[in-house]
Amino acid sequence: MTLAMQLARHAVQHPANAIPDLALERAEMIIASTLASTAVGVHIDSARIIRDLEKDNQGTPEATLWFDGARLPIAAAAKSNAVASDAAACDDSDMRSIAHIGTIISTSAIAVAEKLGSSGRDVLQAMVLGYEIAGRIDEALTPGRMKNGFHGSVSTVFGGTVAAGRLMGLDQTRMAHALAIAATSIGGMAIAADTSCAREYHAAMSAQVGVMAAQAAQRGFEAEIGVFEAKRGFLAAMGGVQIDDITKDWGESWDICTDMAIKLMPGAHPFHAIAEAAEMAAADANVDPRDIEQVVISAAQMKDWMAPNHPRDLIGAAHSVVYFVAAAIVDRRFTWEHMQPEKMLDPVIAQLQNKVVFDPEPAPLPDRFTHRHGGTVIIKLRDGRSISRTCKAARGYGVRGISWQEVDHKYRALIAASGLPGGRCEEILAMTHDFRSLPDVRGFVRSLTVDA
């Protein structure tokens, strides 16, 4: 049995009542987080361009563009909503290799469910299964795909494919071909994601391709069913390792519970624990930033992130660990406001960035998952004192626990950008908390439009 057929069997046959409540709750949290991120992202030029292009193309009105109201084919709606969520750099990450699976499974599943009239519980179950398969594939690609230059979209696509296919009722063979179609359809260069709006374009294509793969397979389209494990196939091209683990111990734990992290601050997720360590060290030091002689970042994975200081836009700020650390020390926090130009131009933060250096001999990482181990920040003062704090896992990471209080705080901080009335925003949040009880998600989606 090929790997595609094995994964398809799990996606299609796994009993709905065997998915734990915690996994369903994490999926509900992903929806709240994705809505919040999308509310900000819809105003970003890159998201507007993709949205306008899809609206110009029109097509059968099947699913809604969130906070817009236009209705498009399901693949186009998933694409447009995903690009807006990812554009704001505020969504979610799988901490094994920083793939934004949650944005893709939520936008894809809800678009398909709107067309079909699926229940909230069906959506959540499809999301959990999609997350699991995308996460398992991406784990096998770490660290090879990044070293080969591929972005996380080459694995997130399988989350959308499975979520869509599960809701569509694909059988095992059709689901296997959907996965094979997705594997041969997706791409994305990591260097472009780190330096440009290509990051959110990757999300757009991942959502669209995943849904289209499920649709094509449903109609009978077939691809190379052995594409994953074949010589010169998907896993070989991406530098796959420990391939047997992709299907090992299915159902014993759920990646959405163990490795999913919701961003409780904006920007690249590998920096969040580092920023939190900086914030803690600054609180301990309790000094004027101008009394700091030097700031040392000690984290082995950061050698790949020595981005230039002094970012001037969201892309630069989201990918500058130096800016994260300097801002966290000066303001004793790093939050949504730090993606605004006013903070990037703050003279005290700018001055401190010039004092941030990297430890040339950090402690080695314990495994190949470079971005889930956090790091240490050391503040050296002019009077000779040195304050060091370590954060191994940032807030919002599954291993540390995720609370609705944290998710709600994020949602309320960002959702106002949607333009929806405040009372409606709270109603949407209440529905998201109990998404599994919705008999039909179409009422929920209608509430996401200004004129609902």
N, C-alpha and C positions, 0 to 999 in steps of 0.2 A: 504494500500500500504506500503510495507516494506521500510525502509530507503534506502536500496540499489536501489530499484526501483525509489524512489523519486529523488535521486541523479542522477541516470542514465537518468531520464527524462530531468533534467536540462542539463546534459552533451550532450545529443543527440539533444534535441529540441531547445536549446537556439539559437535565430537567430544570424547569423554571423554579420549582420550589426548593432546589438544591443550592441556589445562590443566596448567601447569607445576607441578613439585614444590613450589616455594616457596609457591605459592598454596594447595596442599593442606596444607602445614605451617602456614600462617597460620590456616587453618580449624581445624586440630587445636588450635592455641593458643587460638582463640576458645572452643572447647569447654571446655578446662581453665579458662579465665578465667570463663566463664559458670557452670560448676559451683561455683567458689569463691565467686562473688558470690551465687549462689542459696543456698549453705549458710548465709550470714549472713542473707539476705533472708527466708528461710522463717519466721523468728521475729518479723518486723516485722508490726505489726497490720494494715496495709493488705494485705499479701500473704496473711495468715491469713484475712482476711475474704473475699477473692476465692476462695481455695482452699476454704473451708468452704461457700460458696455453690455452687460447682461440685460439690462432693461431695454436698451436699443434693439437687442436681438429678439426680445419678447419670447414667445412660445406659449405652450399650454400653461395656464395659471394653476399650479398645483400646490405651491408652498410659498410662504410669506418671507419677505425681507424684513428682518427685525428692525424696529424703530423707523421704518420707511413706509411699509404698507403695500408696496407693489408685490404682485404674486407672479411667480415664474415657474418653469419646470423644476423638479426637485433637485437635480444636479446643479442647476444655476443658483438656486436659493442657498443650498448648502455651501457652494463656492463663495457667494457674496457675503454670507454671514461669517464664514470662517476667516476670510481675509480681514474683515473688520475686527474680529476678536484678536487675531494675531498681530495686527498692525499696532495695537496699543502696547504690546509687550507686557501685558498684565494678566495673562491667562493661566496656564498650568504647565507642569513639566513632569515627565517621568525621570526620576533622579538617577537612573542608571546611565543614561546618556543624553538627557535633556531633549527628549522628543515630546512635542506638545500634542499628546494623544487626545486629551480631554476636549480640546477645541474641535477636533475632527469628529469624534464620536457623537458629541452633542449636536453639532450643527447638521451632521448627516442624518442621525436618527430622528431628530425632530422634524426635519424636512420630509422624510419618508413617511413618518407617522402622521403628519398633517394631511398628506394625500390619502392615506389609508384609513384614517380615523382610529388609530391605535390608542390603546390605553397608556397611562403614565407608567404603570408597572412594566408593560411590554417594552416601552422605550428604555427604561432603566436596565432591564435584563439584557437587552440588545447592546447597550452601552458597556456593561460589565464584560460581556463576552468579547466584544470588539476590543476593549482595552486589553484584555488578557492575551489575546492572540497577537495584537500589535506589539505589546510589551515583550512577549516571549521571543518574537522574531527579532526585535531590536536588541534584546539582551545578547543574542547570538552574534549580532553585528558589531558589538562593542569589544575593543576600540577600533576595529578594522575599517568600518565605513567612514568614520570621521578622518582617520589617517589617509584614506583613499580620496577624501574630499567631498563625501556625500552628506547632505543635510538629513535631519530626522524625518523629513517628509517621505523618505523611501521606506519607512516602517509605519508611520502614522496612517498611511493610506489603507493598511489592512484593518485598522480599527473601523474606519468608515465603511469598508467593504462588508465586514462581518455584521456590523450593526444594521446596515441597510438590508443585507441579505437575510438576516434573521427575521426582521420585520416583514419582508416580502414573502417569507415562507419558502425560501429555496431549499431543495433537498440536498443531500450530501454531495452528489455529483455536480449539481449546479453551483453550490457554494465553493467546491474545490476549483471549478473553472473560474469563478469570480475572483478567487485569490490569485490564480495563475494569471488572469488578465491584468489584475492590479500590479502584480510583480513586474510585468513586462511593459507597463505603461508609465511608471513614475520615475522622477529624477529630482534633482535639486543640488546645487553646489553649495557646500558649507561656507566657502569664502564669500560668496555673494550674500548669503544670509547674515553674515557678521558685519557687513559693511554697507548694506543697501536695503531698499524696500523689497528686495527679492525674498526676504524672510517670510513676509506675509503672502507673497505670491505663491511660495511653496505651499503654504497652508491652503490657499484657494484651490490649487491644483490637486492637492491631496484629497480634499473633500469631494471635489467634482469627479476625479478619477475613481475614487472608491465607490461612489454611488453609481456611476456609469458602468463600472465593472459588474456590479450586482445586476443592473438592468440588462446588460448584454447577456450575461449568463442565464438570466431568467428567460430570455428569448431563445436560448439554445446556442449562443456563441461559445466556441470552445478554443482553449489555448493549450500550450504545452503543459500537461498536467504534472510533469516532473521538473518544472522550471526551477524549483527551489534547490533541490539537491543535485541536479544534473551538473556534469562537467561544463564549465563556463556558464553555469546557471546563476541564479540570483545570489545565493549565499556565497558562492566562490567569488563572484565579481565584487561583492561587498566586504570580503574578508571575514566571512563567518567562522565562528569557533564554537566548540562544544554544542554541536548541532543536535545531538541526541537529547539535550536538555529542553529543547523547544516543546516537546510533548511529554516530558517526564513529570510525574506526580500531578497530573491534571486534577484540579479541584481541591487539592490539599490546602492551598492558600490562594489569595487573589491579589494580583499586582495592583489593582486599583486601591487596595488597602495598604499594601506594604511599600510601594514605590512611587505612588502618585503624590505630587505636592502641588498645592494651590499657592499661587503667588500672593503673598501678603505685603509685598512691596513690588515696585515695577522693575523691569529690566531682566537681564540674563540671570537665570536661576542659579548658576554656579557661584554667583557673587553674594547671594543672600546670606549664607552663613558667615561669610567673611565680613559683610557689613554689620551683621549682628554682633560679631566679635569686636569690631571697631567701636560700636555703640557702647558695649559693656566696658571696654577698656577706657573709653572717654568718660563714662560715668564714674569709674573708679579713680581716674586721674583727677577729675574735677578741676581742670586748669584752663586758662585762656589758651586757645589754639596757637597764639603767637609765642607761647612759651615752649612749644614743642620743637625739639631739635630734629627728630626724624621719626617716621612711621614705617615699620617693617611688616610686610605681608609674608607669612610663612605658610605656604601651601603648595605642595608639589605640582598640582594641576594648573596652577596659575602661570606657570612658565609659558603656557600656550595663550595667555590672555594679557600679555603686556601691551595693552592698547595705549595709544597716545593719551596724554593728559588733556585737560581743558576741552571737553566735548562742547559742541555748540548746537546740537540737535538731538532729537529722541534716539536716533540710531546710534550716534556716538556715545550718548550718555548710557544707553542700555547695555553697551558693550565695553564700558571702561570701569574695571574694578578699582582703578586709582580714584576715579571720581566717586564711586560708591563709598570707599573708605574715608576719603577726606570729608565728604558731606555728612556721613554718619558721625564722625568725630565732632565736627563743628556744631551740628544741629542736634546731636544726641539721638538721631533717628535717621532713617532713610525711607521715604514714603512717596506717595503719588506726586506730591508737589515738586519732587526733585527731577521730574521729567520736563519741567517748565523752564524756559530760557532764563527767567529771573534767577533761579537757583544756579544754573550753569554759569551765570555771570557774576555770582556772588564773589567779591574780592577776597574774603577770608577763606572760602573754600578753594578758590583758585590758588592762593598762596600756599595752602597746605598740600595741594596736589604735588607741588614741586619737591616736597619733602618725603614723598612716599617711595619706598624702594622694595625690592623683592629679596627675600632670603635666598642666597645662592645654594644653600645646602639644606633644604627643608626635609623633614622626616618623610621617608618613603611611604607611598600609599599601600594599603593592605591588599588591594585587589585591582582588577582591571577597570572597575567602574569609577573613573577618576573624579566625577563631579558630585558624589554623594557623601563625601567625607569632611566637608568644611575646611576649617583651617584656623590659624592663629594670627592675631594682630598685636604687635608690640609697639607701644608709644614710648619713645625716649625723650625725656625732658631736658631742658637746658641745665637744670640743677643736678643732673646726674641720675635721677630716678628713672626707673623703667617699669612700665605697667603692661602686663601681658594677659590677654584673655583668649580663650579658645571656644569656638562654637562648631560642633561636629554636624549638627543638623538644624537648619533654620526653622522658624515657626511655619506651620502649614505643611510640613513634611509628614507623611504617613507614620514613619517610625517614631515621631515625637507626638503624634496625635493631632487631629484637626478638630476644632470645635466650631459649632454653628455660630458662636459669638464672634469668632475671628472672620468667618466667611460673611456674616451679616454686616460687620463693620466695613469690610471691603466693598460689598455690594452697595451700601448706603453712601459710601464715599464717591463712588463712580457713576451710579445709575442716573443721577440727576442730569448728566450730560446727554441722556437719551431724549430729553424734552418732554417726557411723560409727566403727568401730574403726580405730585408727591404721594397722594393717597393711592393712586394706581400702582406706583412702584412698590408700596408696602403690600398691596394685594398680590402682586406678582411674587414677591418674596415669600409670602405665606403659602401660596400654591406650590412654590418650589420646595419648601420644607416638607410638604406632604404630596410630592409629585406622584408617588406610587398609587395614590388613591384616585387620581383623575381617570374618569371613565373614557374620556376622549380628549386628546391633547389639543384639539382644534380651538377649543375655547381659551385655553392658555395662550396659544399663539396669537389669537385675535387681540388679546390684551396688550400685546407688544407693539401695537400701532397707535399713533397719536390720536387718530380719529375713531378709535374703538368705541 
